[in-house]
Amino acid sequence: MPTQYWRSAETIERLNHLERPGFAVEFLRRNPSYRQDYARMLRQIARDQAHAEATRTNVAHRWGLRFRP
């Protein structure tokens, strides 16, 4: 979702009905540090596919996440 919609009434209403995991995802999507780290991870994977799993694991550990295939 583009960032300009994050404060729309519709988005806020949807956020009010999320369970904890869904809210956590929305929180991270809005976190500038996470967005930078995630983008850096994608660039690193694009450069070095051989270490993609290790790269995802490192980011997941930093942010307390589990990436699903």
C-alpha positions as CSV (number, residue, x, y, z in Angstrom):
1,M,0.0,0.0,0.0
2,P,1.4,3.4,-0.9
3,T,2.2,5.6,2.1
4,Q,-0.2,8.3,1.1
5,Y,-3.1,6.0,2.1
6,W,-1.8,5.2,5.6
7,R,-3.9,7.9,7.3
8,S,-7.1,7.5,5.3
9,A,-10.3,6.8,7.3
10,E,-10.7,3.5,5.5
11,T,-7.2,2.4,6.5
12,I,-7.6,3.5,10.1
13,E,-10.9,1.5,10.3
14,R,-9.2,-1.6,8.9
15,L,-6.3,-1.2,11.5
16,N,-8.8,-1.0,14.3
17,H,-10.0,-4.6,13.5
18,L,-6.6,-6.2,13.2
19,E,-5.3,-8.9,15.5
20,R,-1.8,-8.5,17.0
21,P,0.2,-10.2,14.1
22,G,-1.6,-8.0,11.5
23,F,-1.0,-4.9,13.5
24,A,2.7,-5.8,14.0
25,V,3.0,-6.1,10.2
26,E,1.4,-2.7,9.7
27,F,3.6,-1.1,12.3
28,L,6.8,-2.5,10.6
29,R,5.6,-1.4,7.2
30,R,5.4,2.2,8.5
31,N,8.8,2.0,10.3
32,P,11.4,3.9,8.3
33,S,14.3,1.9,9.7
34,Y,12.6,-1.4,8.9
35,R,11.7,-0.2,5.4
36,Q,15.4,0.7,4.8
37,D,16.6,-2.6,6.2
38,Y,14.1,-4.6,4.1
39,A,15.1,-2.7,0.9
40,R,18.7,-3.2,1.7
41,M,18.0,-7.0,2.1
42,L,16.3,-7.1,-1.3
43,R,19.2,-5.4,-3.0
44,Q,21.7,-7.7,-1.3
45,I,19.7,-10.8,-2.4
46,A,19.5,-9.5,-5.9
47,R,23.3,-9.2,-6.0
48,D,24.0,-12.5,-4.3
49,Q,21.4,-15.2,-4.7
50,A,23.6,-17.8,-3.1
51,H,23.3,-16.2,0.3
52,A,19.6,-15.2,0.1
53,E,18.5,-17.5,2.9
54,A,21.2,-16.2,5.3
55,T,20.4,-12.6,4.4
56,R,16.6,-13.1,5.1
57,T,17.5,-14.9,8.4
58,N,19.7,-12.0,9.5
59,V,17.0,-9.4,8.9
60,A,14.4,-11.7,10.5
61,H,16.5,-12.0,13.7
62,R,17.1,-8.2,13.8
63,W,13.3,-7.5,13.7
64,G,12.0,-10.6,15.5
65,L,10.3,-12.0,12.3
66,R,9.8,-15.2,10.5
67,F,9.7,-15.0,6.7
68,R,7.5,-17.6,5.0
69,P,8.3,-19.0,1.5
